[in-house]
Amino acid sequence: MNYKETLDWIFNKLPMYQIQGATAYRKDITNTVLLAKHLGNPEQYLKCIHVAGTNGKGSTSHLLASVLQEAGYKVGLYTSPHLKDYRERIAINGKPISEEYVTDFMNKNKAFFEANDLSFFEMSVGLAFEYFVNEKTDINIIEVGMGGRLDSTNIVTPLVSVITNIGLDHTQFLGDTLDAIAFEKAGIIKSNIPIVIGEYVGETKPVFLAKADETKSEIFFASDLIQETYPSALLGAYQIQNKRTVLQTIKVLQDKKMLTITEDAIKNGFLNVITNTNLQGRWQQLGENPKIICDTAHNAHGLKIVLNQLKNENYDKLHIVLGVVNDKNLDDILPLFPKNAIYYFCTPNISRGLDATLLKEKAAKWNLKGETYSSVSNAYQSAKENASANDYIYVGGSNFVVAEIL
């Protein structure tokens, strides 16, 4: 298989949560353990930081990677989902894995993958871990895909574990209460490995404390311990807590003499995070006059923060290009959106994309009014044509919507 054929094979022939939804969710990590053994257990040779959370884990992971790059380390970064290119998921010092490596890995292991019905995510984790070992990285930031306890990445033993926050998302898999979801995320806490918690609420703190006590892990609550932060290229107001989480994680690494990280490396890492790691879609500005912002926030916890920031912006009229996937609880997210905006309802170009007509009907219940469009790009183009120089365009609702306009 060449690279295009390889991508077609892994996307279309095997389950993938981001495309199929519930049918691709694994209830245990048996297959990942089997795969790791097949590959020679690369996870045992990785020095890493493991990052979970409902929101902010991507930004947190990229900020950590950027700081460690500035500190002079060769840094592997594994994240998901990607926005434009599958290879975004696996990078070293900001450079994505090569097409050749992806193709060779899949061709070499294709028979094993098919024989054991491995999922898209399981294969991707195996690819990342083998690649980082072969490339002799110094340190790796490993982002959880979903949950934590049963996630494919949870075979690593990190230097430190990080949980950014807990919100109601993926409730059909992780539970429909904050403490139930916190239990799943807390599954990444390992015996005698320090754990950094970015944010907590009354329901989640006891869960984290209980797991830390069970595993004899030192626990740090970043929101209580870190107040001052540094300027960053990530502009969203919601990044303040991600930056605190990163600073607390770095402090643990410094205090325990795990890695050498100077203050200059921290400052430069924050400022150069987009250049160093190619992070996109986080309160990213795409235009001026009218100002255009896109953001990948897609659940109630994340959208509440992003839309609150939107309230602080100055404009004559607000235009919102909105699309979602079909398993999203619209009664949770639609009430958060402003009623004084002009909406451009669209369907993300994936099988799970919610039909724009259905989205418009649901939105009308909350007095959100606008027209439907045949594609994300048409909706975006129409918003740009209709907006005046003093207006404001926001694009979001789903990673897939943002990906289509970037």
N, C-alpha and C positions, 0 to 999 in steps of 0.2 A: 504494500500500500504506500502511495505517496502521502504528503501531508494532508491534502484536501480529502483524500479517501480515508485517511486515519481519523480526521475530525468527523467526517460523515458517519464513520463506524461507531465512534465512541458516543456521539450525540444521538444517533438514531437507532442503534442496535441494542443499546444497554440503558437501563433505567437511570434517570437523572431527576432529582427532586425539583430543580428549578423549572424543568419542562413538564414533568408528569404529575407532580404533586404527591399525594399520599402513597401511591403504589411503589414509589422508589425509596420509601423510608425503611431502613433496616432496624430491627428490634434488638440487635446485639452487635458486637464487634468480632464475632467469630470469623467472618470472612477476612477482615482486616488482619487478624492475627495469623490466619492461614497465608495470606499474601505476604506479610512481613517475613514469615519463615521461608517462603519460596524465594524471596529476594535476598536472604541472608541477614535478616533483621537489621536493616540500615538504621532504624530508630535508636538502636543501642549505641550508635556511634555519633549521634547528634547532640551537640550542646544547644539547648533551645529555651525559649520563653513561650509558654502556652497561653493563648488569649481567648477567652470566651465572653459572652454577654449578649444581651438582646440588641442593643444599639451601641455604636461607637467602637466596636472591636476592630473594624477596618481602619479607621482613623488612628486608633491607639497603636495598632500593629505597624502602620506606616511611620508614625512618629518615632516609635521605638527603633525601627530599622534605620531611619534617617539619622538619629542621634548616634547609633552604634557605627554607622558608616563614617560619620564625622570623627568618631573616636579612633578610626583606622582599622576597623574590623571588616572582614569579608562576611557579608550578612546575607543569609538566605531568607526569603520572605515568601510564605505560602498563605494565600488569602482566597476568599470566594465570596460571591460569584465574580466573574469577570464582566466588564462592560462591553468591550468591543472584540477582544482577542483572547482566546482560551489561554494563551501563553502568559497573560497578565497574572494568572494565579501563581506562577512559579517563577521567581526572579532572584538574581544575586546582584547586590549593589545596584538595584534599579534596572538591570538588564534582563529582559525576559528569557526564559529557556528557549533554545533554538528549535526551529521546526524539525531539524534532523534528529535531535535527541528525542523529541516526542514521538516521531515516526518510528525510530529504531526501537524504543522501549516498547511501544505497543505491538510492533511486528514480532519482536523477540518473545513477548509474553502472551500473545493473542490466544494461543491454544489453552493456556492455563486459565486465562480470564473467562473464556467461553465455557470451559469444563466446570468451572466453579461459580458461574453466573455472577461475576463480580459487577458491582454497580459503578457508574460513572465516578462517583465520589471516592470509592475505594481505590479504583485504578489511579485516580489523580493523586491521592495521598501517597500511594506506593511510588509513583513517578517522582513526586517532589522529594521524598525521603532518599531515594536512590541517587537522584541528581545532586542533592546537597552533599551527600557522602562522597560521591565521585569527584565533585568539584572542591572538596576539602574546605568547606566554609568554616569560619571561626565560631559563628553563633547564628541561630536561626529563629525567626519569629514565626510561630505556627498558629494560625487563626482557626478556631473551631468552625465547622460548617454550620451545624445546628445543634442546640442543646449542649452536651458536654459528656455526660456519663456514657452514652452509647455512640458518641461521634467517632468516626474513623481515625481522627487524629489522636484519640485518647490512649494510644499505646506508648506515647512518649513519657519520659521522666525528665521534666524540665528543671532548670535552675530556679525558676520562680513561676508560679501560676498567677494569672490575672483574670478577674471577672469585672467587666466594665459596669454593668447595671442589669436590672431585671425589669422586663415589661411583658405585657400580654401579647405574645406573638407565637405563631406555630402552635396554638393551643390544642389542635387536634392530635398533636404528637407529644407535647411536653407537659400538658396539664392546663387547666383553666383558672388556676389561682397563682398568685405571685409566689407563695411558698412552695408550691409544686414545681414551678418552673425553676425557682432557685435551687431546689434539690437536684434537678437535672444538670444545671450549670455547675453546681458544687461538686459534681462527679469528677471534675478535672483536678480537684485537690488531692495531692498525693502525700504519702507518709513522709513526714519531716521535711517537706518542701514548702517554703514560705508562700503565702497567698496574699495578693493585693486585691482589695475590693474597691472599685471606683466609686460607686454609689450604692446606698442601701435605703430601705424603708423598714417600717416596723415589722412587716411580715417576713422580710428576707434576712435581716440581720441574725435572728436566732438560728436560722438554717445554716448560715455560714459559720457561726460560732460553734455549733454542734459538730459540723463536719471537721472543722479545724481541730477541735478537741479530740475527736475520734482518731484523727490521723497524726496528732501531735505536731501540727503545723503552726508556725508563727503566723498570725494574721494581722494585716495592716489595712485600715480603712482610710483611703486616700482623702476622702472629702473632709475627714476630721483632722488630718495631719498636715495637709498641704494647702496653703492659702495663696502664696505668691506664685505666679507663673511667668512665662516668657512670651514675647510676641511670636506669632506663627504665621506661615503662609496659608494655613487653614483658617478661613475668615468667619465661619459660622459662630455665633455667640455660644452655641451648644458645645463648642470645642473646649471651653474652659474646664469642664470636668474631665474630658479625655486627657488634657494636658496635665492636670493634677494626678491622674492615674499613672501617666507615663513618668512623671517626676518621682512619685512614690516608688514605682518599680525600679527606677534607676538608683534611687537611694538605697534600696535593699541590695542591689547588685554591688554598689560601692561599699556599703557598710560591711557586707559579708565577704568583701574582697574577691568577688567572683569575676568582675571585669573592671578595667580601668577606664573611667569616663570623666573627662574634665568639664568644667563649667562652659568653656568655649564650645566644646562638642555639643553640649545640650543646647546652647543658644543657637548655634549654626544649624543643628539638626532640626530645630523647630522652624527656623526661617527658610531652610532649603528643602523642606519635606517633599514638596511637589517635584522639584528638580531632581532630588535624589531617588525618589521612589515612583514617580509618575502617577501619583494618586489623582483620581478625577471624580467629579460628581458630588463633592461635598461643598455645598453653598458656592458652587463654581459660577463665576460671572462669564457670560457668553457674549454680552453686548452692552453698549452704552447708548443712551438716547434713542430708543427706550432702554432702560436697564433690564437685562435679562439674566435671571438666576436659575440654575437647575440644582436639584438636590435629590439624593437617592432615598431619603426618609420614606418609609412605606408602611409603618405600623403606627398605632395611636401614640405610643410612647415617644417615638421619634418625630412624628408629624406635629404633635402638640408643641414641641420645642421650636421646630422650624417655623411653624405658622405664627407663633408668638413673635419671632424675630421679624417676620414679614410685616407685622403690625407697626413696627418701629420705622419702616421705610417710608419715604416721602414720594408721592406720585399723584397724578390726576385720576387715572383709571388703572385698575388692576386686572390683568388678563392671566388666566390660569389654564395651562395645557395639562389635562389630567387623564391618566389612564391607570388601570389597576389589573391585578390578576384575579381569577374567578374564585379563589378560596379566601379572599380578603373579607373580613367582617365589616361591611360598609356602614352598619349602624354604629360602629365604634369610631370610624374615621371621618365620615362625611360631616357630622356635626361640628368638627373642628375647623372646617374650611369657612372662609369669610363669605357672607351672603352678598356683599357689595361688589363682587368680582364678575367678570364676563368669562364664562367657561367654554373651553374647547375640548369636548369629550372625545377620546380616541381609544383604540384597542391596540395594546402592545402586540407586536408581530410574533407571537408564540402561541402554542396550542392552549395554554392556560390563560391567555388574555381575555378579560371580560369584555363582552360585546359593548361597544360604545352606546348603543341604544338603551341597553339595560342599565348602564351606568347613569345615563341621563335621567331615566325614569326614577331610579333610586335617589339621585341627587335632588330631584324636584321635591321630594318629601321634606328636604331640609332647605327649601327655597334657594337652591343653587341652580342658576339658569344659564343656558348656553346652547350651542349647537353641537351636533355630532359630525365627525370627520372620518373618512375612509382609512386614514392612516395617521400615525404619530407625526410624520413629516408634513402632511397636509394641514394638520391642526396647528403645528408650530408655524408653518408658513403663513397661515391665515392670521394667527395672533400677531405676527410681525407686521403684516400688511395693515391690520386694523389699529395697531397701537401708534399713538403719537409720541413725539420726542420726550414728553414729560410723563408718559405712562410707565408701567412696570409689568414685566412678563415673568411669571414663575412656571417652571416646568417640573412636574414630579408625579408622585403617587406610586411609582414603581422603579426599580433598578432598570427594567427593560425599556421604559419610556425614556429615561435619561440616556441609556445606551444608544437608542435610535437617533437621538439628535446630536450626540457628540461626534 
